[in-house]
Amino acid sequence: MKSTARCSNARTASDNIRRLRETLDSADAVVIGAGAGLSVSAGFIYTGERFRRYFSDFADKYGFRDMYSGGFYPFPEPEEFWAYWSRYIFINRYTDAPKPVYDDLLALVQDRDYFVITTNVDHCFQKAGFDKKRLFYTQGDYGLFQCSGPCCQETFDNEDTIRRMMERQKNMRVPSALVPVCPHCGSPLTMNLRADDKFVEDEGWHRAAERYENFLRTRRRGRVLFLELGVGYNTPGIIKYPFWRMTAANHKAMYVCVNYGEAVCPEEIAGRSIAINADIGEVISASLF
């Protein structure tokens, strides 16, 4: 089911927001699928002024022009690698999002039967107050290290180390003593981010996956709203395509896609879909009233 149509294209944005609110009010359960567009709407932008503010020295030296590209750069030494990544993690994990989009989303669903699946790794849901037991971070967490081997299926909290790297780095380098190594085998630690088959799915990851599957299984015949927010086509098999299939399989379900520039749905479920081509934060805020 991959053919798409721009659902509800004859309706105005205000009509679609009203329909979204009505669908929320009538739903037995809400499954939120969140992608990078949600955090972009909240102000976590990896380019432009925000990039220059924190990484102008790296940009001048190496020529990349956004945080994402810099994350793939083969820095020659681990001290420089961690100078870059400690800044990256600190501003995108341990600082608050500039806009209250996640707070507004929580206000919209906190009294409802909800679950969140997200490919985002910035921890914004928990910082906003979402119930940890109703969250499944499929792709990792900026706040966790893992063994680069990996020698074990274990992750390690990194906040203290990242903050010390931020405080003590000079000339685009952190002190060698702060370069993290695995406490079990001594190999370099790396970020717990899904990039290849070395990604560590620890006990917490598996518990969250089980809770998500149980939520879907026990609500599959009810009036379920699949609310997709800012999900693109980098990894559509995690959220987008499953949401389409589950909506098609349950005649009581509704699919809502809010995505600036990419609000589409399959023709097969167009009659039970709402696509809103607008800023996610603005749509959520308008839905509160």
Number of C-alpha atoms within 10 A of each C-alpha: 13 12 9 14 16 18 23 20 15 9 12 11 16 13 12 21 20 15 15 25 17 12 20 22 13 12 19 17 23 22 21 22 24 24 25 19 22 26 26 19 22 21 17 20 19 17 14 11 12 16 17 17 10 15 20 17 13 18 16 11 8 12 12 16 18 19 22 13 12 20 14 8 12 10 14 8 10 18 19 22 19 26 23 25 20 24 19 22 24 18 16 21 20 19 12 17 22 13 15 15 24 23 18 19 21 17 17 17 18 13 8 15 15 20 23 21 21 24 20 23 24 25 18 22 22 13 16 18 13 21 14 13 12 17 21 24 20 20 19 26 21 24 23 19 24 28 27 19 16 17 15 15 13 16 23 15 13 17 18 9 14 22 15 14 24 19 11 12 19 12 8 14 18 23 16 12 7 16 17 20 16 20 11 9 12 13 15 17 20 20 22 25 20 16 10 7 6 16 20 25 20 15 12 13 16 13 12 19 18 13 16 19 10 12 17 16 10 9 14 17 14 14 19 27 26 28 23 26 27 23 26 18 12 8 12 13 10 17 23 23 17 14 25 21 15 17 22 19 13 14 14 15 25 27 25 26 26 27 24 18 12 17 25 23 27 19 16 17 22 19 13 18 26 27 27 30 20 15 19 24 24 12 21 22 16 14 20 13 8
